[in-house]
Amino acid sequence: MSYELFEGKGIIRKVRLKKDKEFFNHAKKKLGFPEEIDLVTFCTAIALYKEHIGESLDKKDNLSLKEMAKMYSFKKGKLYDFIILNRLEVLEKRLEEFEKYFYVGFEILREWFEQYGPDVISEIERFCGILDYIIGDSLDD
């Protein structure tokens, strides 16, 4: 079997709905990410970590996404593809699985910003607050 990054799919997508785009751009700026793909991978990492610590994720199909970047610009692509392929054991439609995790993480990030974001001033406080929010439930176990 020959390996192709995300089964040879060539495009990473981001949110398309107006309210999602507005939050996406706001979060990208507030977290200091230079590229859109950085926020996409951050959101995906949030969801992967939530699942890793035992959270049940509500992953959705048919997301309202649009083209964002060509795959060659996704420098962490192999890492995420291998996580999905080997850790999650998803053999087909891995890019679709990646996008589902992105959107779950995107929604978790939106929840955090709605609850705590307005009170946080610095980037470091934001990242620490997001991490606390993500792992908060697992600390009680």
Number of C-alpha atoms within 10 A of each C-alpha: 3 4 7 10 17 24 14 10 14 13 16 22 21 22 22 16 12 9 9 17 13 12 16 21 13 13 18 17 15 16 16 12 14 10 10 16 20 17 23 24 20 16 23 22 18 23 26 22 15 20 13 11 13 10 15 10 14 10 15 12 11 8 16 12 15 13 12 15 15 12 17 12 11 15 11 13 18 13 11 22 21 16 16 22 17 11 11 13 11 15 11 12 13 22 23 17 19 23 25 21 26 26 24 22 27 25 16 19 22 18 14 18 20 11 9 14 18 9 11 14 10 10 13 11 14 19 13 11 17 20 13 13 16 21 15 12 13 13 9 6 5
